[in-house]
Amino acid sequence: MNSTPKKPAADTAAEESTEAVTETAPARPAHKATLVPDVVGPALPTGADPVAVTLAHHHTIDGTDYPPGAKLLVSPDYAHRLRGQGYATPA
C-alpha cells in the first residue's frame, strides 16, 4: 500500500510548466575516423602506419581475391607475415 498522498493533476502540471529547462546536453567530442579503409587484412594497431606491399602470388584476403602484382596497404605485422610466407615481394 502506498502511504504517500497523490497531488492533484492540476498542481503537478502547473509546477512542471513553471520550471525552466536550462540544462543542455554536454558537448560530445567529434568522432575521429580511426579506421583506414584501404588497409586489408588484420586491423591496424593503434599508432602504427600501414605498410605498402606488392603481392608476388595470387592471394585471398578476407574473401577478396588479389592477383600477383596487386599493391595493398596492410599492417606492419601482416606485411612481415606475407613476406615471410612468400606472398609479398621483399621490401
C-alpha positions in Angstrom: 0.0 0.0 0.0 1.3 3.4 -0.9 1.3 5.8 2.0 2.3 9.0 0.1 -0.6 11.2 -0.9 -1.1 12.0 -4.6 -1.0 15.6 -5.8 -3.9 16.7 -7.9 -3.2 16.7 -11.6 -3.6 20.5 -12.0 -1.0 21.3 -9.4 1.5 18.9 -11.0 1.1 20.4 -14.4 1.5 23.9 -13.0 4.7 23.0 -11.3 6.2 21.4 -14.4 5.3 24.3 -16.6 7.0 26.9 -14.3 10.3 25.0 -14.3 12.6 26.4 -17.0 14.7 23.9 -18.9 18.2 25.4 -18.7 20.2 22.2 -19.0 21.7 21.4 -22.3 23.3 18.1 -23.4 27.0 18.0 -22.8 29.1 18.6 -26.0 30.3 15.4 -27.4 33.8 15.3 -28.9 34.0 15.0 -32.6 34.3 11.4 -33.7 37.7 10.7 -35.3 37.9 8.2 -38.0 40.5 5.7 -36.7 40.0 3.1 -39.4 41.9 3.3 -42.6 39.5 1.9 -45.3 42.4 1.0 -47.7 44.1 -1.4 -45.2 43.3 -5.0 -45.9 43.8 -8.0 -43.6 44.1 -7.8 -39.8 43.3 -4.5 -38.1 46.0 -1.8 -37.9 47.4 -1.5 -34.4 46.9 1.9 -32.7 49.6 4.3 -33.6 51.0 2.2 -36.4 51.3 3.3 -40.0 50.1 1.0 -42.8 52.8 -0.6 -45.0 52.5 -1.0 -48.8 53.2 -4.4 -50.2 53.2 -5.9 -53.7 51.9 -9.4 -53.9 54.1 -11.9 -55.6 51.4 -14.6 -55.9 47.7 -14.8 -56.1 46.2 -14.4 -52.6 42.8 -14.2 -51.0 42.4 -11.9 -48.0 39.1 -11.6 -46.2 37.3 -13.2 -49.1 38.7 -10.9 -51.8 41.0 -12.3 -54.4 44.1 -10.3 -55.3 46.2 -11.1 -58.3 50.0 -11.1 -58.5 51.3 -7.6 -58.7 48.4 -6.1 -56.6 49.6 -3.3 -54.3 48.0 -3.3 -50.9 48.2 -1.4 -47.6 48.5 -3.8 -44.7 49.5 -3.6 -41.0 53.3 -3.9 -40.4 52.9 -7.3 -38.7 50.8 -8.7 -41.6 53.3 -7.3 -44.1 56.1 -9.2 -42.3 54.0 -12.4 -42.4 53.2 -12.1 -46.1 56.8 -11.5 -46.9 57.9 -14.5 -44.7 55.4 -16.8 -46.4 56.4 -15.6 -49.9 53.1 -13.9 -50.8 54.7 -10.4 -51.0 57.8 -9.2 -52.6 60.7 -8.3 -50.2 61.0 -4.6 -49.4 
